[in-house]
Amino acid sequence: MSIVKIFSDSTSDLPQGWKETYDIGIIPLYVVFEDATYKDGVDITPEEVYRRVAAQGALPKTAAPSPADFMAAFEPVIRSGGDIVYISLSSALSSTYQNALLAAVEFPEGRVQVIDSETLCGGIALLVMKAARAAARGQSALEITAMVKECRSRVETEFVVDTLDYLYMGGRCSGMQNFIGSLLKIRPVLRLIDGAIVPVSKIRGKKEKAVEQMLHHALEHAGNIDKELIIVAHTLAEEDAKYLETALREQTGSGEIAVIHAGCVIGSHCGPGTVGLMYMH
């Protein structure tokens, strides 16, 4: 049986330790400012993105890896006799999935399995870790693919945005919505539904109220949460992340609650101060 290598893209925001322990391959998306193009997580940091946005008053564009990028990453694994399972950013949000499919057909049939995660950030990371642990147990690429496709509908991804400025600059809310929202201190709570980002509520007042609502929604399902791994993701929101980690540890009995830092692509769409919860049920 072939060795199976798990791949994802940079929007999975996997901690370095996980990537090293399970030899997970990461294919970066691109962050594009007017004067330069950077690889997410390779040659630019989220902090640098936020500094440049503040200075320029405009968001960078983000771009999917090309089919050639995927082929270059996959080819050494295939040449050495391994099989590949690649888990992508939601196809509703990016052409990353489609470009991976275009690369996969350039290799012998069945050697590269491409899966649409239908989520982002820590939601992808949950699926990647399920896949990586299955690969470590010796499961085949087809077995891992079937398992991940079954699991993805059970992933919950929800997050609270601290400012509407990035949503406005990215065309996801109008100038009037941004003005009124900022005036009233409205904090959107966003959820991944069928692979797309959907606002599920708008909390007026302190950000803590929105974070508390997100936590309450998760704890409503505490009895059904997969205790193997829960993820708290954030963009420069250490206090909120620590609060959620502590509350979840006390109230779910989870075996592992990981706090991860969202990268440049995720951060450039939602802005600093964002915090999210990702878990499976």
N, C-alpha and C positions, 0 to 999 in steps of 0.2 A: 504494500500500500504506500502511495506517495505521501511525503510530508506535505502538510497544508500550511501555507503562510497566510495570515490574515492581514489585509490592507484596509485602511480607511483614508479619509482626507483630513485636512487640517481643521475643518469645522467640528470634528469630534472632540477636539480640545483635550486629548488624552494626556494625563501626567507623564512625565518622562520615565518615571519608574515603571509604569505599566508597559510602556512601549519597549523598554529594555528587557523586562522580565519575560515577556511573551513574544519578543522579536516581531512586533507589529510594524508594518510598513505604513508610512504616512505620505500622502501625495498632497502638496500644498496648493491651495487656491492662490489667486493673485489679488493684491491690493494696489490699485492704480491711482496715483495722484497725477496732476498735469505734467509734472516734470520727471516722474520716475515710476517704475513698476517694481513691486516688491513681492517676494514669496511670503505668504502668511506663516508666521512662526519661525521663519528661517532668517530673514534679514530685515525684519521690522517688528517692533513690539507694540502691543496695544497702547501703552503709554505714549509712544511716539505718534501713533495715529491720533490720539486725543489732543496732543499738543498741536499737531498740524491742523486739525479741524478747527481748534480754537483760534489759531492764528489766521487761517485762510477763510473761515466762515463757510466752508463747503466740505461735503463728504467726499472721500475717495470713491471711485467705482471699484467693484469687486468682479473678478472673472474666474471662470472655471478652468481647471487644468485642461490642456488640449489632449486629443487622442494620442498625440505623440508623447506627451508627458507620461500618460498611463503606460504606453508601450515600453518606454525606456525603463520604467519602474518594474514592470512585470517580466520583461524579457529574461533577466538573469535568473529569476526563480524558475521559469519554465525551462530554460536551457539546462539548469541543474537537476531537472527531474521533478520539481515540486509542483503542486497544484495551488491555486489561489482562490480565496474568497474575499471579495472587495465589498465593503459596506459603505454606501454613499450618502451624502447629504440629500435631503428630500428632493425628489425630482420636480416638485411643485415650486421649489425655490431657486433652482439652479439647473444649468445644463450639465453639471458634473456627471450625473448618472448616465445621461445619453452619451457623453464623450467616453466614459468608461466602457459602455457597450460597444462603441465603434472600435475601441482598442481590443476588446476581448475577442472579436471575430477574426482578428489577425493571427490568433494562436489556434493550435489544434482544438477541435470541438471538445467542450467539457472541461478544459484545463483551467479556465478563468470563469468563476461564478461571480456575477454582478448583482448586488441586492440594493434596492431602493429602501433606505431606512425609514422613509416617510416622517423623519424628524430631524433634529439638529442638536449640536453641542452635546450635553450630557446624555441626551436621549440616544444619540448614536453610540456614545461611549458604553452605555449599558449593553447594547447589542454586540458591540465589538468585544467586550469582555466575556460575554456568553460564548461567542465564537472562539476567542483565543483559548479559553479554558477547555472547550470541547476539542480544539485542535491538539492541545497539550495531552489530552486523554487518548489521542489517536483516532478520533473520528474522521471520516472521509469528508471531502469537500461537499459532496451531495448531501450527506447527513447534516453537516453544519448549516448548509443553505436552507434545508427544510426546517431546521430548528429555528433559525433566525427569522424566517418568514412567518413562522407561527408566533414567535414572540413579539414581533414588531407592533401588532395590533393591541398589545397589552402595555405598551410604553406610554406613560403620561409625562408630558413636557409642558411646564407652565412657568411663566416668569413675570416679574414686575419691573417696569421701566421707570427710572427715576425722573427722566426729563423727556418732554415731547420734542425737544429741539432736533434730535437725530431723526425721529420719525418724520418731522416736517421737512428737514433738508433732504431726506430720502424719498419725499413724495408720498409718504404714507399717511399724512394728515395735512389739512389745509392750513393756511396762515391764520385764519380765524380760529380754527380748532386749537392751534398752538397758542395763540394769544389768550383765549379764554381758559384753556387748560392750565397754562402757566399762572394766570391770574388767580384761579381757584385752587391751584395746587392739586390737579387731577393726576392720579397715578394709574395708568392702564395696567390691567392684568391680562396677559396674552397667553393663549394656549395653542398647541399644535393639534389641529383637527383635520384628519384626512390629508396630512402632509402639508397643510397650509397654516399660516399664523392667523389666528382669529382673536379679536378682543372679546373677552368674556365678561369683563366688568370694568368700571372706571371708579376708582375710590378717591373721594375728595378729602384732602387734609394731609396728615403726615404719612410718609411712606410706610411707617410701621404698620398702619392699618391695612394697607394692601398686602404687605408681607404676611401679616397675621391671617388674612383671608385665604391666601394661597396655602399656608400651613394647615388651616382648618379644613380646606378642601381635601388635602392629602390625608389628614388624620381621620376623615370620615370613612376612608377605605383602609384604615390601618390594619384591620384584620385580614385583608386580602393582599397587602403589599408583599412583594417578593423580598424577603429579608436578606437575600444574599448580598445585594448592593443597592444603596440609595445614593444619588448624587446631588450635591448642592453646587451650582455653578454661579459665578459672579464676575462682574467687571468693576474692580476697585470698590467693592462693597463688602469689606472684610467683616464688619460688625454684624450686618444682616446675615451673612453666610454663617458666622459663628453661632448666632442665635438659632438659626434653623437647624444647624448640625446638633446642637445641644438638645433642642426640643425633640427632634426626631429620634435621637439616641435614647432619650428618656421614655418616649411614648410609643416607639415601634419595636424595640428590642432587635433592631437590625444588626446583622453580623458585621457589616461595614458601611459606614457613611463617609463618603469621600467628598472633600471640598476641592473643586477644580476652578482654574482661572480660564474664562472664555477668551479666545484669541482675537486676532485683528479683524477677521471677516465678521464674526458675530458682533464684536464690539463696535464696528463701524456702522452697523445697522441699528443697534439699540442704544449705544452710548454708555458712558461710565455710570456706575451706580446701579446697574441692573443686577438682579439676583433671581435665580430660578431653581426649581425643584424638578428632578427627573427620577422616576421610579417605575417599576413594573408591578402589575397586579395579576 
